Amino acid sequence: MKTHLAACLFGTLLLGACASPTVVQAIKPGDTGLTCSQLQNEYADAEKMKKEADGAKGVTGGNIARLLFWPSIVGTYMNANEAIAAADNRKVNLANHMSQKNCPIPTPTQVVETK
């Protein structure tokens, strides 16, 4: 019985560790020394990370496989939410630096539907 319980706990930890979205640091050393174009590149990277994390919450092959072991999908969703919040915080920090340096702050691209 103890062996079975230990195996279940180990499996939970192992599958929970498979949560894939990357959690970025909101403030990185050297942010203050970046040029406008470097700040804009970092901003675009943070936006990309946010979109990837948001995509990890949807119906993906990994999430369908995780349905067999539901604690891992909960871990993925929690990690995705953490990654989204971290990316948002990173973007705010970068926007503050861009504002201080009078750099143009990127705006989200709007998708225009044509019919």
N, C-alpha and C positions, 0 to 999 in steps of 0.2 A: 504494500500500500504506500509506504514512504517512497519507494523507488518510482512508483507511478506518479505520485504528486511532484516529486523532484523533476521528473521528466517533463511534466506539464508546465511547471514553472520555467524550466530552462527553455522549452519551446516557445513560451509566451515572450520571454525576454529576447530570444533570438529573432523571432518574427517581428516583434515590435521594433527591433533595431533596423529592420529593412525599410523603415519609412524614408522615402527618398528626397523630398524637397530640401534644398539647401537653405539653411538659415544664415543670412549675411549679418555682418557686424554693422550696426547703425553708424558708428564712428570708427574710422580706421586711422591709424597713425599716418600722418602725412597728408591728410585731407586738406589742411589749410594751405599747403604748398602747391596744390594742383592748379593747373591753368584752366581757363574757361573750357577749352575743348576736352581736357581730361575730366573735368567735373561733369560735363555733358555725357561723356562716354560712361562714366561711373553711374550716372543717373539712368542711362539706357540699360546698363547691366542690371541695376536694381529692378527696373521695370520688367525686364526679361525674367528675372528670378521670381518676381511676383506672379507673372503669368504662368510660369512652370508650376509653381506651388498651387495656384488655383486649378490648373489642369489635373494635378494629382488627386484632387478631391472628387473628380468626376468618375465616370464609368471608364476605367482603364483595365487592361488585361491583368495588371498586378492587383488591382482592387477586386476584380472578380475572383482571382485565385485566393485572395485574402479572406473572401467570404467563408471559405472553409474553416477559417480560424479567426473569428470575429475580433478578438482583441488586437490583432495586427492592423485591421482596417481602422479601428479607433485610434491606434497610435499614428497611423498615416494621416488621418484627418487632423489630429492634434498637432502633428509636426507641420502639416501644410498651413494651418492657421497661424502657428508661430512664425513660419517662414514669410507669410504674407505680411504680418505685423512688422517683422524685422525689415522687410523690403520697404514698407511704407515709412518706417522711421529713418531708414537710410536715405530715402528720397527727400524727406523733410530736411535732414542734416545737409545734404548736398545742395538743396535749394537755398538754404540759409547762406552757405558759402558763396553760391553763385550770386545771390542778392548783394552780399557784401562787396563782391568784386565787380558788380554791375554787368554780370554775364547774363545773356538771355536764358531764361529757364524753359526747358522743353515743356510743351503742352501735350497731353495725350492726343494721339491721332484719332480723329473721328472717322468712323466707317460710314460712308455715304452709300445708301442703297440706290441703285438705278433700276428703273423698270422699262 
